[in-house]
Amino acid sequence: MDQRCLILSGRLLNGQQPDTVHARLAAAFGMEADGFRERVFERAPLIIRRDLDLATAETQMAQLRGMGAEADIWPDTDRLAWLRRDNTIRGPLPTDALACYAQPGDQWCHDGGETWFAWQPESMGATPPVPESELQPEPHLDAASESTSGSEWESASATESAPESVSQPEPEPELAATEASLDHDGESPLPPHIPEDARSEPPPLPPSTPVATPARTPLATSAVLAAVFGLLALLFHALAPLAALFALGVLIYLYRRPLLRGRAWAVAGLVVSATAFGLWMERPAPTPVVQPYVPRPLKPMALGAAAAGESPAQCASEAATPKNDEDRFLLTGQRMLTGRAQRKGDTYVAEAAVSVDPQCQPSALQLYVFRHGVFIGTALEQAASTATTRLADFDLTDDQHLRITLAQCTDKPNDCATTAIRQIAVLPGAGGWTLGEMK
């Protein structure tokens, strides 16, 4: 018995929507729409059923056409072929069916082979074979019919020998109507597509011809050197003018030679060199190094006449406890701390007695100013005597301004009034920090 195969061409019948047809076929085959489109329609034309008798093949072809897809019946042979279209392997399908489904520009290969051939159509009008059930047998002529006239014979022969129309009847447009008709006739539903293990493996794709990449033009070494000199100019500003001129010359040289690469390097070197040149122009002249102030040792503290023969160490118990290195510096100079001191930033001001009475009470007070821990001088030209001029208060408003309040006293005890306010500024100088009175 002759066997038939069923081929799905991948084309749709007139007036059918692709999404609708794909959904119908996917539901009939029990697959997802995306999976059916990828595994079946994108590989069409291909054989979806083999080893079918003629009646079963015609029934299943009618079912597929009723769903809106074009399907054909071909003799089932072992001579199969594959199509390559748009860099996609399609098939398999009978070799005799290539003329019906191949398109100009396709390539084909025998099943099991590895050589691809360009498709050259021999007959552009090839169509699928007509099923035998649709062909009418030739009429049998008896002896009586032979005696008819020639004109009647030709008319009868033309009428009786005309085959029925080969075109298939237009199927129902909806899948539900098709399945209902099939169930009514007792036919089996559309079987699933051919499993993967029953198909032949497609041949490998032909190796693509490698595209020869054009050789890159050489890179100019001078352009790289221009960029390097620009970076060095950032570190050594004196090289900035030379680096900028060198980068500009390299850029002009490269623009006259289009086959050389490195313009980007030269432009980068020029930009960096110009930046370094601008920084070098704006750089201020270096200021001379300020010589550190070397503090002079303080003169010993003077004592009263009654205590002239006594040691200054006897009044040490009356002095305040030193709190920092500046206080210890005053103690080393035999000054007696009163405990009043202020610090703002790097400036420190401490009050100390330069002379005491026999009872170890301060008789003259002075303000000692320190900057960065170094003694820079006294705020008062002469120490304030408690008998005539009293040091009422002092205030270090910031690290460079000192405000001193002095009171004039009389012979009466505690009879002092505020008479003067002096402003002292801490100023930087060539030889170090100095003190100056603000008028």
Secondary structure, DSSP 8 states (H G I E B T S, - for coil): ---EEEEEEEEE-TT--HHHHHHHHHHHHT--HHHHHHHTGGG-SEEEEEEE-HHHHHHHHHHHHHTTEEEEEEE--S-EEEEEETTEEEEEEEGGGHHHH--TT-EEEETT----EE---S-TT------GGGS-------HHHHTS-HHHHHHHHHHHS-----S-----SSHHHHHHHHHHHT---------GGGS-------------------B-HHHHHHHHHHHHHHH-GGGHHHHHHHHHHHHHHHHT-TTSB-HHHHHHHHHHHHHHHHHHHH-------------------B--STTTTS-GGGGGGGS----SHHHHHHHHTT-EEEEEEEEETTEEEEEEEEEE-TTS-EEEEEEEEEETTEEEEESSSS-EETTTEEEEEEEEEETTEEEEEEEEE-SSTT-EEEEEEEEEEEEEETTEEEEEEE-
